[in-house]
Amino acid sequence: MCEKFDHPVTYLPPGFPAYCVYVPSGMEEVFTHELIRNLRVWGRNMGTNLLACYWDIGAPEFRDLMKTVGWKKRPFLFFTNKSEITDSSYILSIDDQELIRDIGELTKLLPQLLDLILIENNVQAAEKALKEKREKGLKNLLRKTRFGKKFKLTISGFGFSASLDTT
């Protein structure tokens, strides 16, 4: 992660193949600082393959982001492969509060989630299933990824969204 993005962002700059964005609750929660610190380290270790950052929920752009993607619950974490987020963007999001607060477990899952965004075959399979509004295609994609922990993962894009359990 670039030093430039060690502060909250209000947009995703182009030039990265993947983005991992934490959207805080707005409450000063102890785990938030640790999670942001872990994301910074992970982002720096990934170099130019990933921008890991957190969103400025006080900025006017935040309301636009929430409206565009239809999220309601905070905190949450999302991954995408495009810097400009629209209703047709391929997005993975986690709003499972227990998982987000379990930084050790979440940190173990981040690389697998990133593979769903970085590996071209995964992106093509997900986008095809989203365009065809086929939840089964998304379930098949998740079945191939062995998370080792059950949690709710929402996959959305192209006007379709599915909230799925992982295994």
N, C-alpha and C positions, 0 to 999 in steps of 0.2 A: 504494500500500500504506500502510495506516495505520502511524503510528509505533509504535502498540501492538504490531504484529506484526513488529517488527525483531528479535525473538528467536524461538527455536524455538517452534512451536505444538504443542498436544496435542489440538486439536480445530479444526474449521473453523467459524468464526462465521457465522450466517445473515446474509443481506442482500447477498450478492454474486452476480451472475449466473454467474460463472466463478471457478474456483480452479485455480491452478498450484502444485503442491507438490513440492518437492525433498526426497527422503529420502536423507540422506547414508549413506556406508558405515560411519561410526564411526571411520574412520582419519583422521588429520589430513593430508589431501591438499591440495596447493597449489591445485589447480583448484577445490576446494570453496569456498574463501573468495571467489574471483573470481566463481564461478557465483552464489553467494548475493548478492553485491553487485550483479551484473547483474539478477538477479530483483527485488531491491528497487527498483532504478531503473525497471525495466519496470513493476512494480506501481504505483509512484507515478505514472508517466506515464499509466497506464490509469485511474487514479482509482477510482471506485466500480464500474467494470465488471469488475474483477479483483482478487482477493487472491492475490498471489504471495508464498509463504512457504516455510519449511523446517520439517520435522517433528522433534520432539524424540524421538530414538530411544531415549533413556534412560527415558522415561516409560512407566508401565504401559499406557497407551492405545495405545502403538505395537504391542504384541503383539496387541491386539484388532484394530487396523487390518490388520496382516499376515494374521491369521487370516481376517478377513472377506473380503478381496479375493484371498487366495491367492498373494501375492507372496513370492518367496523370495530373489531376488538384489538386492543393494544395491551401489552407489547406483542410484536410479531417480528418474524424474520422472513425475508424473501430473497430468492435467487432469480435472476433473469439473464438473458444473453444479449440484451439490447440496452443502449443508453437512454433511448427515448421510450417511455412507458406509455402504451396506448391500450385500448381494450382488446387489441389483437396480439399483444405481447405474450410470449411464452413465459409463464411465471410459476415458480414453486413457492409455496408459503406455508409457514408453520405458525399457528397461533395457540398451540398446545402449551398452556401456561406452566404446567409441571415440567415439561421438557425444556422450555426456554430458561427456566430457573435452575435446571440441573446442568450447569455449565460443563461439567466433566463428561456427561453423556452426550450433550449436544456437540461438544468439540469432537467426539469420536465420529459423529454422524456427518459432520460438515463435508469431509472429502467425498463421501458417497453421494451426497446431494449435489455437490459440484460436478461430479461425473455425469449427472443427468442433464446438466447445462453445457458442459464442455465437449463431451463426446458426440460427434456429429450423428452417429447412428441413433443415439438416444434422442437427440433433438428432433431428427426427422420422424422417428416413431411417435414421439409425443405430439408434434405439430400435426401429423397426419390424423391421429386419433382425435385431437381437439377440433380440427376442421370438419371431421366427419361426425363429431359429437358422439364418439364411441368411448364410453367409460371403460369397457372391457379392454380396449387397446391400451389405456393408461394403466389398468390393473396388471396387464401382462408386462409392461415396462417395469413397474415396481416389483413384480415377482422376480425379475432377473437380478434386481439389486437386493442383496442380502443385508438388511439393516441390522438385524439381530435385536431390534427393539420395536415394539408396536407403538405407533403414534399416528396421529392424523396429519396427513399431508394434503394440501389443496394444490391441484394443478389446474391452471387456467390459461386461457388464451383464445383468440378468434371467436369471442362471444360465447364460450362454453367454459364451465368450471365443474370440477369433480373433487369432492372431499373424500379421500380414500384412506383406509387403514393400511399401514405397512406391516410387515411381519419380520 
